[in-house]
Amino acid sequence: MNKRSLAALTAALSLAPLLAAGVPGQRAAAAESDAGGSSAPTGSALLRGVDLDTVTIPELQARMKRGTLTSSELTRAYLRRIEAIDPKVNAVLRISPTVLSQAAASDARHRRGTVRGPLEGIPVLLKDNVNTFDMPTTAGSLALAGSPPDTDAELVGRLRAGGAVILGKANLSEWANFRAAKPTSGWSAVGGQTHNPYVLDRNPCGSSSGSAAALAASLAQVAIGTETDGSVVCPAGMNGVVGHKPSLGMVSQSGVVPISAEQDTAGPMARNVIDTAITLSVLSGHHTAGADLASGLTEAVTRRGGLRGKRIGLWRLPSLGADVDALMTRTATRLRAAGARVVEVTPPYQGRLAELEFPALLSEFHRDIDTYLSSRKGPRDLAGLIEFNRTHPAEHTCFAGQELFELALAAPPTTDPRYRAMRAELTDLSRRSIDETMAAHDLDAIAAPANPPAWTTDCARGDNDVIPSSTPAAVAGYPSLSVPAGFVGELPVGLLLMAGDRQDAKLLSLGAAVEQRLDAWRAPRYLPSVPSGRAD
């Protein structure tokens, strides 16, 4: 179901008792009038007294268990928000044709007392590089816009088994930003340009652009992103939400459009750490552990002193600008006031990692995309994909080139000793950069800015996205987590936390305490623009 048919579907739904914002035409008009305004779309997030901007999965589950809320009501409320708000943001590519029947089935399970898991009845958006048998999976490319894949990605199967309602697909940076030398994050030939909900002419970062922007606009309860290096944590930070890049291998990559098996992972994104952790528990297949973790996180959010005694290394990255550096200073002060010990650090080997990562990814992309394309209808390999792009002008309406594809086609194969030496050195140095820094200062985590303030979106220029903070954990396969840190003017900045391998639960618990202390989230105002300055 595309977005054009969404309006027809929602018009047929009886939603007046569910939303405080009025009838569809009134909400759409209010949303339109807010395009240049100072507040979010009128009454947009209210559902029977539930504020969709701030409600958590445990709170929704408690209401559904009591029978005061149904998944169908919740799902219809999100469909309504998509209809009213997404025309501004352009984050949602398509709605699942079975979304209402999925919600009805969840309601039936609630009535029988046979809920499937911690995401029972919760609407989830998927980045459109995650295979679904009942919807196209395009990676943003017209080359894959025909028939859907034959089967779901393994992680989608886990979401369904955990009770999730698959709401639809989110836009992304085409081919996860691995096509052109000067890409524009949030643009794809299939979906067009996604906008940052806080300031609409600003960029959402990528490549999980639609996932993050949709969450900022409260168009779903949670979303799934993917990351090779920065593609979950940067858009999370730039859109003021939470994003977790799990330890490599914790979430299956089977059925996800690849860049590199050595670094790729899907990860959960949400408006709060608790929902992120619960979603990770389902994605990783550890429902029971996830329930315990969620309970612990709930306690961490509500109790005082969650940061007391924690040791955090602050990697300042002044190259991201004086405004971001000043925000990091304020953040450190607030964490210290909560009892944390914050020391300044600079993880080693970053220059060498920057030299080696891209050449290694080229070889891995050629290997892995050929394997993926062989399972889909359309171009059968990278050479065929390059030819497709050459002959389809619509693929060149924003960033025109495919230089990365061409470089990958010519890169050494992954059997080449030169490649093997690169990847071995990358793995060693990236892990040492984190392990040695944490050991030298006895740290619980390393913290850094996740992003600069969002730059203006400009197809001719491309991105301003030299953001080194995500690289050590991405290359090492270690977990990282972005939580809202504050704002530079109207533009959100995230705090990136990283730790050692398989320390995901501890990192999420620490993130919940940081989230509580900083209390930095606020709803977007959908401003059309702000004065140019350092954030350009």
Beta strands, then each sheet from edge to edge (+ up, - down):
strand 1: 46-47
strand 2: 50-51
strand 3: 92-95
strand 4: 123-127
strand 5: 165-170
strand 6: 187-188
strand 7: 192-193
strand 8: 222-227
strand 9: 242-245
strand 10: 265-270
strand 11: 311-314
strand 12: 341-344
strand 13: 445-449
strand 14: 480-488
strand 15: 491-498
sheet 1: 1+ 2-
sheet 2: 3+ 5- 4- 8- 10+ 9- 14+ 15- 13+ 11+ 12+
sheet 3: 6+ 7-
end
